Amino acid sequence: MSDSDFKITLEEQTNNNSLQLYISGELTIENSISIHNYLLNNALEHDSVGINICDSTSIDLSMIQLIIGFIATRNNTGKVTTVEFNIYESDNDIINKTGAIELLSLLQKNQKV
């Protein structure tokens, strides 16, 4: 797998310092370092960040942990982060067996992690 297995597009609104990220494709451990670096280099400083991961072909725990860590980092500075996502049935087994479903529930409710 290579970094070309995922895509990040963004919409930036400078008037209110907000950013909307659309992350799609293969959201697995193989791409987690590149996605992590992208988030740190391009999204940390915005007051408001929305993350949309509804078009992923696959997602694993590394991506869920990465998103939760990103939200926790931003929460510590009082910045707003929202997440919108869909989990495909093929990914449900790992998410349920690991207990990550509880973490995803927090994301959906936009609660602090």
ZABATOR-671426 format. One record per residue (C-alpha): x, y, z; residue in one letter; residue number from 0. Coordinates in nm, 2 decimals, m for minus. Layout:
// residues N
<node><X>X</X><Y>Y</Y><Z>Z</Z><r>A</r><k>NUM</k></node>
...
END
This chain:
// residues 113
<node><X>0.00</X><Y>0.00</Y><Z>0.00</Z><r>M</r><k>0</k></node>
<node><X>0.11</X><Y>0.35</Y><Z>m0.06</Z><r>S</r><k>1</k></node>
<node><X>0.01</X><Y>0.70</Y><Z>0.03</Z><r>D</r><k>2</k></node>
<node><X>m0.18</X><Y>0.72</Y><Z>m0.30</Z><r>S</r><k>3</k></node>
<node><X>m0.44</X><Y>0.49</Y><Z>m0.14</Z><r>D</r><k>4</k></node>
<node><X>m0.59</X><Y>0.78</Y><Z>0.05</Z><r>F</r><k>5</k></node>
<node><X>m0.68</X><Y>1.14</Y><Z>m0.04</Z><r>K</r><k>6</k></node>
<node><X>m0.73</X><Y>1.45</Y><Z>0.17</Z><r>I</r><k>7</k></node>
<node><X>m0.90</X><Y>1.75</Y><Z>0.03</Z><r>T</r><k>8</k></node>
<node><X>m0.98</X><Y>2.07</Y><Z>0.22</Z><r>L</r><k>9</k></node>
<node><X>m1.19</X><Y>2.38</Y><Z>0.22</Z><r>E</r><k>10</k></node>
<node><X>m1.05</X><Y>2.67</Y><Z>0.42</Z><r>E</r><k>11</k></node>
<node><X>m1.24</X><Y>2.97</Y><Z>0.53</Z><r>Q</r><k>12</k></node>
<node><X>m1.00</X><Y>3.24</Y><Z>0.64</Z><r>T</r><k>13</k></node>
<node><X>m1.27</X><Y>3.48</Y><Z>0.76</Z><r>N</r><k>14</k></node>
<node><X>m1.35</X><Y>3.25</Y><Z>1.05</Z><r>N</r><k>15</k></node>
<node><X>m1.03</X><Y>3.05</Y><Z>1.07</Z><r>N</r><k>16</k></node>
<node><X>m1.21</X><Y>2.72</Y><Z>0.99</Z><r>S</r><k>17</k></node>
<node><X>m1.11</X><Y>2.42</Y><Z>0.79</Z><r>L</r><k>18</k></node>
<node><X>m1.31</X><Y>2.13</Y><Z>0.65</Z><r>Q</r><k>19</k></node>
<node><X>m1.11</X><Y>1.81</Y><Z>0.57</Z><r>L</r><k>20</k></node>
<node><X>m1.24</X><Y>1.53</Y><Z>0.36</Z><r>Y</r><k>21</k></node>
<node><X>m1.04</X><Y>1.21</Y><Z>0.41</Z><r>I</r><k>22</k></node>
<node><X>m1.11</X><Y>0.92</Y><Z>0.18</Z><r>S</r><k>23</k></node>
<node><X>m0.97</X><Y>0.59</Y><Z>0.07</Z><r>G</r><k>24</k></node>
<node><X>m0.76</X><Y>0.35</Y><Z>0.26</Z><r>E</r><k>25</k></node>
<node><X>m0.76</X><Y>0.48</Y><Z>0.62</Z><r>L</r><k>26</k></node>
<node><X>m0.54</X><Y>0.21</Y><Z>0.78</Z><r>T</r><k>27</k></node>
<node><X>m0.21</X><Y>0.18</Y><Z>0.97</Z><r>I</r><k>28</k></node>
<node><X>m0.01</X><Y>0.19</Y><Z>0.64</Z><r>E</r><k>29</k></node>
<node><X>m0.13</X><Y>0.55</Y><Z>0.58</Z><r>N</r><k>30</k></node>
<node><X>m0.16</X><Y>0.67</Y><Z>0.94</Z><r>S</r><k>31</k></node>
<node><X>0.18</X><Y>0.84</Y><Z>0.96</Z><r>I</r><k>32</k></node>
<node><X>0.12</X><Y>1.04</Y><Z>0.65</Z><r>S</r><k>33</k></node>
<node><X>m0.24</X><Y>1.14</Y><Z>0.76</Z><r>I</r><k>34</k></node>
<node><X>m0.11</X><Y>1.22</Y><Z>1.11</Z><r>H</r><k>35</k></node>
<node><X>0.16</X><Y>1.45</Y><Z>0.97</Z><r>N</r><k>36</k></node>
<node><X>m0.09</X><Y>1.62</Y><Z>0.74</Z><r>Y</r><k>37</k></node>
<node><X>m0.32</X><Y>1.69</Y><Z>1.04</Z><r>L</r><k>38</k></node>
<node><X>m0.04</X><Y>1.83</Y><Z>1.25</Z><r>L</r><k>39</k></node>
<node><X>0.10</X><Y>2.04</Y><Z>0.97</Z><r>N</r><k>40</k></node>
<node><X>m0.22</X><Y>2.18</Y><Z>0.82</Z><r>N</r><k>41</k></node>
<node><X>m0.51</X><Y>2.16</Y><Z>1.07</Z><r>A</r><k>42</k></node>
<node><X>m0.39</X><Y>2.22</Y><Z>1.43</Z><r>L</r><k>43</k></node>
<node><X>m0.39</X><Y>2.60</Y><Z>1.43</Z><r>E</r><k>44</k></node>
<node><X>m0.75</X><Y>2.65</Y><Z>1.29</Z><r>H</r><k>45</k></node>
<node><X>m1.01</X><Y>2.75</Y><Z>1.55</Z><r>D</r><k>46</k></node>
<node><X>m1.26</X><Y>2.51</Y><Z>1.40</Z><r>S</r><k>47</k></node>
<node><X>m1.19</X><Y>2.19</Y><Z>1.21</Z><r>V</r><k>48</k></node>
<node><X>m1.44</X><Y>1.95</Y><Z>1.06</Z><r>G</r><k>49</k></node>
<node><X>m1.33</X><Y>1.61</Y><Z>0.96</Z><r>I</r><k>50</k></node>
<node><X>m1.54</X><Y>1.41</Y><Z>0.71</Z><r>N</r><k>51</k></node>
<node><X>m1.43</X><Y>1.04</Y><Z>0.67</Z><r>I</r><k>52</k></node>
<node><X>m1.75</X><Y>0.91</Y><Z>0.50</Z><r>C</r><k>53</k></node>
<node><X>m1.58</X><Y>0.80</Y><Z>0.18</Z><r>D</r><k>54</k></node>
<node><X>m1.33</X><Y>0.56</Y><Z>0.33</Z><r>S</r><k>55</k></node>
<node><X>m1.28</X><Y>0.22</Y><Z>0.16</Z><r>T</r><k>56</k></node>
<node><X>m1.14</X><Y>0.08</Y><Z>0.48</Z><r>S</r><k>57</k></node>
<node><X>m1.07</X><Y>0.21</Y><Z>0.83</Z><r>I</r><k>58</k></node>
<node><X>m0.89</X><Y>0.05</Y><Z>1.12</Z><r>D</r><k>59</k></node>
<node><X>m0.81</X><Y>0.12</Y><Z>1.48</Z><r>L</r><k>60</k></node>
<node><X>m0.50</X><Y>0.32</Y><Z>1.40</Z><r>S</r><k>61</k></node>
<node><X>m0.71</X><Y>0.58</Y><Z>1.22</Z><r>M</r><k>62</k></node>
<node><X>m0.97</X><Y>0.59</Y><Z>1.50</Z><r>I</r><k>63</k></node>
<node><X>m0.70</X><Y>0.64</Y><Z>1.76</Z><r>Q</r><k>64</k></node>
<node><X>m0.53</X><Y>0.91</Y><Z>1.54</Z><r>L</r><k>65</k></node>
<node><X>m0.86</X><Y>1.11</Y><Z>1.51</Z><r>I</r><k>66</k></node>
<node><X>m0.93</X><Y>1.08</Y><Z>1.88</Z><r>I</r><k>67</k></node>
<node><X>m0.58</X><Y>1.19</Y><Z>1.97</Z><r>G</r><k>68</k></node>
<node><X>m0.61</X><Y>1.49</Y><Z>1.73</Z><r>F</r><k>69</k></node>
<node><X>m0.94</X><Y>1.59</Y><Z>1.89</Z><r>I</r><k>70</k></node>
<node><X>m0.80</X><Y>1.55</Y><Z>2.24</Z><r>A</r><k>71</k></node>
<node><X>m0.50</X><Y>1.77</Y><Z>2.15</Z><r>T</r><k>72</k></node>
<node><X>m0.73</X><Y>2.04</Y><Z>2.01</Z><r>R</r><k>73</k></node>
<node><X>m0.97</X><Y>2.01</Y><Z>2.31</Z><r>N</r><k>74</k></node>
<node><X>m0.67</X><Y>2.10</Y><Z>2.54</Z><r>N</r><k>75</k></node>
<node><X>m0.64</X><Y>2.43</Y><Z>2.36</Z><r>T</r><k>76</k></node>
<node><X>m1.02</X><Y>2.50</Y><Z>2.35</Z><r>G</r><k>77</k></node>
<node><X>m1.05</X><Y>2.45</Y><Z>1.98</Z><r>K</r><k>78</k></node>
<node><X>m1.36</X><Y>2.30</Y><Z>1.81</Z><r>V</r><k>79</k></node>
<node><X>m1.33</X><Y>1.97</Y><Z>1.62</Z><r>T</r><k>80</k></node>
<node><X>m1.62</X><Y>1.78</Y><Z>1.46</Z><r>T</r><k>81</k></node>
<node><X>m1.62</X><Y>1.45</Y><Z>1.29</Z><r>V</r><k>82</k></node>
<node><X>m1.86</X><Y>1.29</Y><Z>1.05</Z><r>E</r><k>83</k></node>
<node><X>m1.81</X><Y>0.93</Y><Z>0.94</Z><r>F</r><k>84</k></node>
<node><X>m1.97</X><Y>0.61</Y><Z>0.82</Z><r>N</r><k>85</k></node>
<node><X>m1.84</X><Y>0.27</Y><Z>0.91</Z><r>I</r><k>86</k></node>
<node><X>m1.89</X><Y>0.00</Y><Z>0.65</Z><r>Y</r><k>87</k></node>
<node><X>m2.02</X><Y>m0.34</Y><Z>0.76</Z><r>E</r><k>88</k></node>
<node><X>m1.69</X><Y>m0.50</Y><Z>0.67</Z><r>S</r><k>89</k></node>
<node><X>m1.51</X><Y>m0.29</Y><Z>0.93</Z><r>D</r><k>90</k></node>
<node><X>m1.77</X><Y>m0.35</Y><Z>1.21</Z><r>N</r><k>91</k></node>
<node><X>m1.61</X><Y>m0.67</Y><Z>1.34</Z><r>D</r><k>92</k></node>
<node><X>m1.28</X><Y>m0.51</Y><Z>1.44</Z><r>I</r><k>93</k></node>
<node><X>m1.45</X><Y>m0.21</Y><Z>1.58</Z><r>I</r><k>94</k></node>
<node><X>m1.69</X><Y>m0.41</Y><Z>1.80</Z><r>N</r><k>95</k></node>
<node><X>m1.44</X><Y>m0.67</Y><Z>1.91</Z><r>K</r><k>96</k></node>
<node><X>m1.19</X><Y>m0.40</Y><Z>2.03</Z><r>T</r><k>97</k></node>
<node><X>m1.44</X><Y>m0.18</Y><Z>2.21</Z><r>G</r><k>98</k></node>
<node><X>m1.37</X><Y>0.11</Y><Z>1.97</Z><r>A</r><k>99</k></node>
<node><X>m1.74</X><Y>0.14</Y><Z>1.92</Z><r>I</r><k>100</k></node>
<node><X>m1.76</X><Y>0.34</Y><Z>2.25</Z><r>E</r><k>101</k></node>
<node><X>m1.49</X><Y>0.58</Y><Z>2.12</Z><r>L</r><k>102</k></node>
<node><X>m1.68</X><Y>0.62</Y><Z>1.79</Z><r>L</r><k>103</k></node>
<node><X>m1.99</X><Y>0.70</Y><Z>1.99</Z><r>S</r><k>104</k></node>
<node><X>m1.81</X><Y>0.98</Y><Z>2.16</Z><r>L</r><k>105</k></node>
<node><X>m1.70</X><Y>1.12</Y><Z>1.82</Z><r>L</r><k>106</k></node>
<node><X>m2.06</X><Y>1.11</Y><Z>1.69</Z><r>Q</r><k>107</k></node>
<node><X>m2.19</X><Y>1.29</Y><Z>2.00</Z><r>K</r><k>108</k></node>
<node><X>m1.90</X><Y>1.54</Y><Z>1.96</Z><r>N</r><k>109</k></node>
<node><X>m1.81</X><Y>1.49</Y><Z>2.32</Z><r>Q</r><k>110</k></node>
<node><X>m1.47</X><Y>1.57</Y><Z>2.47</Z><r>K</r><k>111</k></node>
<node><X>m1.24</X><Y>1.27</Y><Z>2.46</Z><r>V</r><k>112</k></node>
END
